[in-house]
Amino acid sequence: MAIDSASPVPKYAQLRDLLLDWMVDTGLSVDDPIPSERELGQRYGLSRMTVRQTIDLLVSEGKLYRVPGKGTFLARPKIEMALALASFTEDMRARGYQPGAQDLVRRVMPASGSTARTMGLEPETPVHHIERLRTADGEPMAVERSNIPVDLAPGLDQHALAGRSLYAVLEQEYGIILDSGEQTIEAGICDPADAKLLGLANGSPVLSMRRRSFANGRCVELATSRYRADRYTLHSRLDPLRPGGS
């Protein structure tokens, strides 16, 4: 396989596809090195600038990562974010990862005006405010911030959440079974505090998620989370929109 100089596809884009095929065909494993920029340039007859442009692209896509002074290596595959009402713990276990959680903040506080309006609560209604760093196989993945009305889960702040699903605690301890939800996901920029927690450079891209979860028509949780964009991808099944359909 070679670069086609007559193709309208830019050479760096052709090299990207060739490298992706090569990584699959050679059975390259996570953390295995790829050839140097000089070697790739000689192999495909490309300038080092073009090769570097391709590598930069693959690094930005989360398919490769660099270690200064050592080289470029195959990155772990991205995790598909579940577009469903499922806890982080359940989702990671289903994918074969060991979920983890580090408590950052846990306190009872009056709901802010925005939180109260979004959850359909009276102003300053007491809520459990929970902030956690979520990990998969020990690697930081997301910072989650949840608000849950105190009257629905009195004493929730006394329950340990390490290694447990918050949703499982709500079901097992309070009989709350979430039956619907809505969420919005958009691109965002990581602030310095969350970047430090997630092991990212300041200003790194993140997926910002805002979710409301319901049980019997009442909003049980308002959650805002920031997920590492270099470790997550979105996947959804698309069905055709039929005239007159819902």
C-alpha positions, -999 to 999 in steps of 0.1 A, spaced: 0 0 0 14 34 -10 5 71 -11 -13 80 -43 1 114 -55 -27 118 -80 -55 114 -55 -75 144 -44 -73 131 -8 -45 150 10 -14 129 16 -16 133 54 -52 119 53 -41 90 31 -13 82 56 -38 83 84 -59 56 68 -28 35 59 -15 37 95 -49 27 109 -50 -3 86 -13 -12 94 -20 -11 131 -49 -36 127 -31 -58 102 1 -61 124 -19 -68 155 -5 -38 173 -14 -38 210 -21 -10 234 11 8 244 31 -7 215 53 18 197 48 28 161 77 36 137 94 70 141 84 100 119 117 96 100 110 59 93 74 66 82 86 94 59 111 70 42 86 42 40 59 63 23 80 88 5 66 118 25 82 148 42 86 147 79 62 177 82 34 156 65 41 126 87 40 148 118 7 163 106 -8 128 104 6 118 138 -8 150 154 -42 142 139 -41 106 153 -30 119 187 -58 145 188 -83 117 179 -71 96 209 -58 68 187 -21 74 196 -2 91 224 33 106 227 59 102 254 85 129 251 119 114 244 105 79 238 82 79 209 46 75 199 24 46 210 -10 30 204 -36 44 228 -64 25 245 -96 24 224 -121 50 234 -151 40 256 -185 45 240 -206 67 262 -239 50 271 -268 71 258 -291 54 283 -302 57 319 -274 37 335 -249 45 362 -212 49 355 -205 18 377 -229 -4 358 -217 8 325 -180 3 332 -186 -32 346 -206 -41 315 -176 -31 294 -151 -52 314 -136 -23 333 -132 -20 371 -151 12 381 -139 34 409 -149 66 427 -131 91 448 -152 114 470 -144 151 464 -173 169 480 -203 155 500 -225 179 518 -261 190 524 -268 225 511 -297 247 499 -304 242 462 -293 272 441 -320 290 422 -309 274 389 -308 239 405 -342 244 422 -359 255 390 -344 227 369 -354 201 394 -389 216 401 -381 223 437 -389 253 460 -360 277 463 -333 267 488 -347 232 492 -320 211 510 -302 188 485 -273 163 488 -245 177 467 -221 150 457 -189 155 437 -169 124 427 -139 116 404 -148 85 384 -122 60 373 -120 29 351 -92 5 359 -77 33 380 -76 58 351 -95 91 357 -124 93 334 -149 119 346 -158 144 373 -195 139 384 -215 164 404 -250 153 415 -278 170 434 -305 148 451 -333 162 473 -328 154 510 -364 145 516 -361 117 490 -330 102 505 -325 113 542 -291 102 555 -277 96 521 -245 114 532 -239 86 557 -237 59 530 -203 51 516 -203 53 478 -168 39 471 -172 10 447 -210 14 447 -234 27 422 -253 58 434 -284 45 416 -280 11 433 -279 29 467 -310 49 459 -328 17 450 -316 -6 478 -317 19 506 -346 41 496 -367 21 471 -361 47 444 -361 32 410 -353 56 382 -376 51 353 -368 80 329 -344 107 322 -331 133 298 -296 145 291 -277 170 270 -241 164 258 -219 191 243 -183 199 237 -166 219 264 -132 231 276 -118 218 309 -112 243 337 -79 241 356 -94 224 387 -111 195 367 -81 193 343 -59 185 373 -83 158 386 -85 142 351 -48 144 343 -54 168 314 -37 200 303 -55 232 310 -80 240 282 -83 203 270 -115 194 253 -141 175 274 -176 162 269 -200 181 292 -231 162 302 -262 175 320 -288 149 331 -321 149 349 -332 115 362 -368 108 373 -388 83 393 -426 83 391 -426 117 375 -404 134 401 -369 147 394 -346 126 417 -312 138 404 -296 166 386 -262 157 375 -235 176 356 -204 157 345 -172 163 325 -158 133 306 -124 131 290 -129 137 253 -97 117 245 -112 86 262 -149 88 251 -168 86 219 -206 89 214 -225 61 197 -262 59 190 -286 39 169 -305 59 144 -340 50 133 -357 67 103 -381 95 112 -414 84 98 -442 108 89 -468 108 117 -445 88 140 -435 98 175 
